[in-house]
Amino acid sequence: MKPVPGILRKAPTIFYVLAALYFVGDFGLTVMDVTAFEIGYSETSDRIVRSELLRGFLNAAVNAAFLAANGVLFEILLAFWDRFAANDKADEE
């Protein structure tokens, strides 16, 4: 079996970094939207404001979790590849 290219070895780490960046960026944009459209008399303790912040937090968390799960899946696939590559080498010898 051919060896896995180096960029594919780094892919799980890339997925984890992207998940963290996505979470921070998505939730940050939600906070900016809520504060930009906040009416003068509504406070941050207002139910609508709190529900929108919670919705933004949960959406960002779910999407970031999917990105992180892709990183985990990629690590598992690389482990399988390494195991089968080692078995192929043992069979050839």
C-alpha angles and dihedrals in degrees: 000000000000118000119255114256117251095247090058090052088056094046097096091055090048090053091050093050091047090050092054093045092047093051094049093044097045095046091043091055090049091053090048091050093049094048092045094052096036111126116235096249098044116094129203088259090063113118095233093050092047093047092050091049090049091048091051092047093050094046091050091047094050094048092046089049090055091052091048090048089055088055091052091048090050091052090052092050091050090051090052090048091051092048094050092044089054090049091051091052091049091050092051093054 
